[in-house]
């Protein structure tokens, strides 16, 4: 059904026209609203917003003779605006204030010491891989970080896959020795 036919149906038989409009645009409206609200609103809020979009559209159709332009663009505009309104309402009602009482202690689930240690280990490991030089550092990163096969790596570094496997094996042994010299146990 074309936009003009749907608009005519909305005027001639509002109940059937609204049903046809709803059926045609429900998934579209739901996708727009869900994309805007998925991280901050409950499913009930999302469903309510979708209903509000259609209510707003139907009120507009009752007051206007005809929509100039694309119905899809009009519907998307209403959906975005309603989603923004809902977002503002939800955020305003869910914002929490934090007491700054001196006797309270803030507790985090994150282990700062462990996180810092892992970050430092990654930095050292990357530096040692970089010390291997080319093409060994590229081979190690492509194999162990990106999970690429020897054939794929061979295309990247312009070697045969047998050469890539041999270089990788030697590079891992060299890397192990370099890490041992840097103070890491085997």
Residue pairs with C-beta under 8 A, 6 or more apart in sequence:
1 9
1 20
1 24
3 67
3 70
3 71
6 17
6 20
6 21
6 24
6 71
7 61
7 66
7 67
7 71
9 16
9 17
9 20
10 17
10 18
10 21
10 61
11 17
11 61
11 65
14 58
14 61
14 62
17 61
18 54
18 58
18 61
21 54
21 57
21 58
21 61
21 71
22 54
25 71
25 72
25 75
26 50
28 72
28 75
28 76
28 79
29 50
29 53
29 54
29 75
29 79
30 46
30 50
32 76
32 79
32 80
32 83
33 46
33 49
33 50
33 53
33 79
33 82
33 83
33 86
34 46
36 80
36 83
36 84
36 87
37 45
37 46
37 49
37 83
37 86
37 87
37 90
38 46
40 87
40 90
40 91
40 94
41 49
41 86
41 87
41 90
45 86
45 90
46 86
48 86
49 82
49 83
49 86
50 79
52 82
52 86
53 75
53 78
53 79
53 82
56 78
56 82
57 74
57 75
57 78
60 67
60 78
61 67
67 74
124 179
124 182
125 179
128 175
128 178
128 179
128 182
129 137
129 140
129 141
129 175
130 137
131 137
131 178
132 140
132 171
132 174
132 175
134 157
135 157
135 159
135 167
136 167
136 168
136 170
136 171
136 174
137 171
138 153
138 156
138 157
139 153
139 157
139 164
139 167
139 168
139 171
140 168
140 171
140 172
140 175
142 148
142 152
142 153
142 156
142 157
143 150
143 153
143 168
148 156
149 161
150 161
150 162
150 164
150 165
150 168
151 161
153 161
153 164
153 168
154 160
154 161
154 163
154 164
157 164
159 167
176 186
180 186
